[in-house]
Amino acid sequence: MTTTLAAPPAPPSPVPVETEPIEVRRSTGAIRRSDTFGILGAAVAAISLSAWLMSQLLIFQGALPFIGFAYIFFVLFYGIVTRFDETGMVVRDRLVAVLVHSLAILLLIALAAVVVFTFVKGAPAFWHLNFFTTDMSHAGPLDPLTDGGILHAVAGTLIMITIALAISIPLGLATAVYLSEFPGKYARLVRTVVEAMTALPSIVAGLFIYATVILILGVPRSGFAASLAITVMMLPIIIRSSDVVLRLVPAGLKEASQALGSNRWRTVWNVTLPTARSGLTTAIILGTARGIGETSPVLLTAGLTSFFNFNPFSGPMVSLPLATFTFVKSPEPNYIARGFGSAAVLMLLVLVLFIIARLIGGRGPGVLTAGQLRRRLQQSRQDDYRIRARELGMTTRPTQRPKRPRRRSTPGGA
Amino acid sequence: MSGDLLVDQPRTLTTKHDRSDVPFRLGTRSASFVVLGIMSLAGVFLLVQGGQALGADGPKFLTTQAWDPNSGVFGIAAVLLGTIFIALTAIVVAVPLAAGTALYISEYAPRQIKQTLVTLVDLMAAVPSVVYGLWGLFLFQPGIQDSTRADAHQITPGAVDVSQFLATWLGWIPIFHVDGFNPSDPLTTKTIFTASTFIAGVVVAMMVAPIICSIMREVFTQAPIGEREGALALGATRWGMIRSVVLPFGRAGMIGGTMLGLGRALGETIAVYLIISPIFTIQPHILQSGANSISALIALRYSEASPFEISALMAAGLALFIMTLIVNFGASLIISRSRSGASSD
């Protein structure tokens, strides 16, 4: 028998290497045309029916009942329409979806209204430059908006928050480090007391400073007293959130540092704090936003003035929320516009702080910024190139060796 | 072979601090001493000062409905209940809104806008309460403070209309009853509905809703993906999945978040102070004009107070503090005992 030799393997076909098909993300949404029609039909029917009830039968009047009735009819009709071709379980699912969507829309509209309303009502005061450059010392209640401003309140807010931060950042961070580094009975006691004090209502913090510093020690009402009240309120908040952030630092990193021979202090300074940097910054900034916006402790301790006062230790000083509060208690429309203007400035201040907090912190440990990601990618490409060049037998001269980007001290770097 | 060789003697561990660690330890420890000092001073001072008034007043402090410490007749029955009514109204309004929004963000929202919504809600949680107070003062009570807004009333239906609706249709329920309101009288004024517990509660609800929402959203998104997919794979609808996986997983977080919101609502001062017209009797009709709260009482009375009245205010503040303290500790206990809160802190 002749055995036929197996044909030698065919030479590789000139067909190009099979490229992976580009994956297109498939839509997993399950909105069918009948769903859309169901929603639209129910909405049209509901609006028409309530319009008929309002205009022809005169059962109710006004926008609010109209919206209420239309909503109830919509839910009803939508449920019936869906029931035509779905099971009861699906109908329940759809109705809950409608409810959840409407609750979310309601809350978001209400919150948007808070912001828009403040800016719209504050706009008349807001467009005059003198609103930001002068104080209220020469502006009486009947003076137009072209006279007087809130510079004194802006300055007061900044001075108070600076003093409060100068006290609470070192104290708060040191305490938080102590709590996480030297656990024990005493640390537990401090943690419990701090946690309890986060529940302290801000007005009680103000009352405490008013009774001790102002009434007993005899310090007159001043920016400094107000800063102390803000500090008493802010300190527990900062300590608590910093403590949480510090406890999230992986123990492996600290142990590695100590295994390399560094002492506690070095470990904290070079490993723990840099790792927790973004979280700590967020904790401080959010505490600051809370402190800036508090009215009641300042109301009790700062006194009231319409003059520009740069000295926190003597004379009353006013802050933005307190200025807002006093302005809107007046019946004069110009004062009210100024109040809304101050509230808008205060919100902008909080917004800026919040954006800074988001940019710095707001990302978990190990999550990279765009720049860090780019550097990592670049380095990885260069490594890939180098390795492939070596496999092909090309020697890379030292001068051609890709320059390594400066490594950040982030943990877990490649 | 003697047995005592086999017995493992526990070694005594000695920690030798590096020389540079000593100032570090001392420094942080003294900082914690200072903090503990300030915090306990505030607590002890409240106790001592408040105790002076409490000792003079005795148990009457909890039952008297008046505030005149200088003649010895004072108690927090009215303001304490007022505080609780306002906070409860706020929670009843805020929790459905917050829970719905949290569910929307974590389960329904399109991927593209999810992060924006999260940031937005967190930002609203940081907005100062005085801003919410302004909103409530001018949008909910048109024509009271600012006559120029009287005409705007028709286009911006506010909480006063809701009050009127509730009083008209649900007035037979005691808490919704309003004295002197006759639904069939077309000349009835809306002023009997302003400055009420309900309006203050709605404003405080707007203030605490973002806080509650952000806690609930955090918990909902932590629900394990495997269990979610398991439920969906077994044929559950989205609501079925939410009910069987997300809500049970997040239940403790929902309760804890609600209680934290309640704590904030109890202590809120300025938004309440701007809206209510203070009264010193118990007002169980939440829609009716006139309300009060402990923090508003302090803000109202601190300035021209005699030393004894200050200590009476301190006692009222102490009662408020104890209430928020219980609520907050309860919240953190519930959160930390739960499955969803075990990993976080």
Boltz contact constraints between the chains, C-beta under 6 A:
constraints:
  - contact:
      token1: [A, 63]
      token2: [B, 157]
      max_distance: 6.0
  - contact:
      token1: [A, 64]
      token2: [B, 157]
      max_distance: 6.0
  - contact:
      token1: [A, 64]
      token2: [B, 161]
      max_distance: 6.0
  - contact:
      token1: [A, 89]
      token2: [B, 237]
      max_distance: 6.0
  - contact:
      token1: [A, 93]
      token2: [B, 237]
      max_distance: 6.0
  - contact:
      token1: [A, 93]
      token2: [B, 238]
      max_distance: 6.0
  - contact:
      token1: [A, 93]
      token2: [B, 239]
      max_distance: 6.0
  - contact:
      token1: [A, 96]
      token2: [B, 239]
      max_distance: 6.0
  - contact:
      token1: [A, 100]
      token2: [B, 100]
      max_distance: 6.0
  - contact:
      token1: [A, 100]
      token2: [B, 103]
      max_distance: 6.0
  - contact:
      token1: [A, 100]
      token2: [B, 104]
      max_distance: 6.0
  - contact:
      token1: [A, 100]
      token2: [B, 108]
      max_distance: 6.0
  - contact:
      token1: [A, 103]
      token2: [B, 97]
      max_distance: 6.0
  - contact:
      token1: [A, 103]
      token2: [B, 100]
      max_distance: 6.0
  - contact:
      token1: [A, 104]
      token2: [B, 100]
      max_distance: 6.0
  - contact:
      token1: [A, 104]
      token2: [B, 101]
      max_distance: 6.0
  - contact:
      token1: [A, 104]
      token2: [B, 104]
      max_distance: 6.0
  - contact:
      token1: [A, 107]
      token2: [B, 97]
      max_distance: 6.0
  - contact:
      token1: [A, 107]
      token2: [B, 101]
      max_distance: 6.0
  - contact:
      token1: [A, 107]
      token2: [B, 209]
      max_distance: 6.0
  - contact:
      token1: [A, 110]
      token2: [B, 206]
      max_distance: 6.0
  - contact:
      token1: [A, 111]
      token2: [B, 124]
      max_distance: 6.0
  - contact:
      token1: [A, 114]
      token2: [B, 135]
      max_distance: 6.0
  - contact:
      token1: [A, 117]
      token2: [B, 135]
      max_distance: 6.0
  - contact:
      token1: [A, 118]
      token2: [B, 131]
      max_distance: 6.0
  - contact:
      token1: [A, 171]
      token2: [B, 31]
      max_distance: 6.0
  - contact:
      token1: [A, 171]
      token2: [B, 35]
      max_distance: 6.0
  - contact:
      token1: [A, 174]
      token2: [B, 28]
      max_distance: 6.0
  - contact:
      token1: [A, 174]
      token2: [B, 31]
      max_distance: 6.0
  - contact:
      token1: [A, 175]
      token2: [B, 31]
      max_distance: 6.0
  - contact:
      token1: [A, 175]
      token2: [B, 32]
      max_distance: 6.0
  - contact:
      token1: [A, 175]
      token2: [B, 35]
      max_distance: 6.0
  - contact:
      token1: [A, 177]
      token2: [B, 28]
      max_distance: 6.0
  - contact:
      token1: [A, 178]
      token2: [B, 28]
      max_distance: 6.0
  - contact:
      token1: [A, 178]
      token2: [B, 29]
      max_distance: 6.0
  - contact:
      token1: [A, 178]
      token2: [B, 32]
      max_distance: 6.0
  - contact:
      token1: [A, 190]
      token2: [B, 32]
      max_distance: 6.0
  - contact:
      token1: [A, 190]
      token2: [B, 36]
      max_distance: 6.0
  - contact:
      token1: [A, 193]
      token2: [B, 36]
      max_distance: 6.0
  - contact:
      token1: [A, 193]
      token2: [B, 39]
      max_distance: 6.0
  - contact:
      token1: [A, 196]
      token2: [B, 325]
      max_distance: 6.0
  - contact:
      token1: [A, 197]
      token2: [B, 39]
      max_distance: 6.0
  - contact:
      token1: [A, 199]
      token2: [B, 263]
      max_distance: 6.0
  - contact:
      token1: [A, 199]
      token2: [B, 324]
      max_distance: 6.0
  - contact:
      token1: [A, 199]
      token2: [B, 325]
      max_distance: 6.0
  - contact:
      token1: [A, 199]
      token2: [B, 328]
      max_distance: 6.0
  - contact:
      token1: [A, 201]
      token2: [B, 267]
      max_distance: 6.0
  - contact:
      token1: [A, 201]
      token2: [B, 295]
      max_distance: 6.0
  - contact:
      token1: [A, 201]
      token2: [B, 320]
      max_distance: 6.0
  - contact:
      token1: [A, 203]
      token2: [B, 269]
      max_distance: 6.0
  - contact:
      token1: [A, 203]
      token2: [B, 295]
      max_distance: 6.0
  - contact:
      token1: [A, 203]
      token2: [B, 298]
      max_distance: 6.0
  - contact:
      token1: [A, 204]
      token2: [B, 317]
      max_distance: 6.0
  - contact:
      token1: [A, 204]
      token2: [B, 321]
      max_distance: 6.0
  - contact:
      token1: [A, 207]
      token2: [B, 298]
      max_distance: 6.0
  - contact:
      token1: [A, 207]
      token2: [B, 317]
      max_distance: 6.0
  - contact:
      token1: [A, 208]
      token2: [B, 42]
      max_distance: 6.0
  - contact:
      token1: [A, 211]
      token2: [B, 310]
      max_distance: 6.0
  - contact:
      token1: [A, 244]
      token2: [B, 345]
      max_distance: 6.0
  - contact:
      token1: [A, 263]
      token2: [B, 18]
      max_distance: 6.0
  - contact:
      token1: [A, 263]
      token2: [B, 20]
      max_distance: 6.0
  - contact:
      token1: [A, 263]
      token2: [B, 21]
      max_distance: 6.0
  - contact:
      token1: [A, 264]
      token2: [B, 21]
      max_distance: 6.0
  - contact:
      token1: [A, 265]
      token2: [B, 20]
      max_distance: 6.0
  - contact:
      token1: [A, 265]
      token2: [B, 21]
      max_distance: 6.0
  - contact:
      token1: [A, 265]
      token2: [B, 24]
      max_distance: 6.0
  - contact:
      token1: [A, 289]
      token2: [B, 126]
      max_distance: 6.0
  - contact:
      token1: [A, 293]
      token2: [B, 128]
      max_distance: 6.0
  - contact:
      token1: [A, 295]
      token2: [B, 130]
      max_distance: 6.0
  - contact:
      token1: [A, 295]
      token2: [B, 270]
      max_distance: 6.0
  - contact:
      token1: [A, 296]
      token2: [B, 269]
      max_distance: 6.0
  - contact:
      token1: [A, 296]
      token2: [B, 270]
      max_distance: 6.0
  - contact:
      token1: [A, 296]
      token2: [B, 299]
      max_distance: 6.0
  - contact:
      token1: [A, 300]
      token2: [B, 302]
      max_distance: 6.0
  - contact:
      token1: [A, 321]
      token2: [B, 128]
      max_distance: 6.0
  - contact:
      token1: [A, 321]
      token2: [B, 130]
      max_distance: 6.0
  - contact:
      token1: [A, 324]
      token2: [B, 130]
      max_distance: 6.0
  - contact:
      token1: [A, 325]
      token2: [B, 130]
      max_distance: 6.0
  - contact:
      token1: [A, 328]
      token2: [B, 134]
      max_distance: 6.0
  - contact:
      token1: [A, 343]
      token2: [B, 131]
      max_distance: 6.0
  - contact:
      token1: [A, 343]
      token2: [B, 134]
      max_distance: 6.0
  - contact:
      token1: [A, 346]
      token2: [B, 128]
      max_distance: 6.0
  - contact:
      token1: [A, 350]
      token2: [B, 126]
      max_distance: 6.0
  - contact:
      token1: [A, 354]
      token2: [B, 123]
      max_distance: 6.0
  - contact:
      token1: [A, 354]
      token2: [B, 126]
      max_distance: 6.0
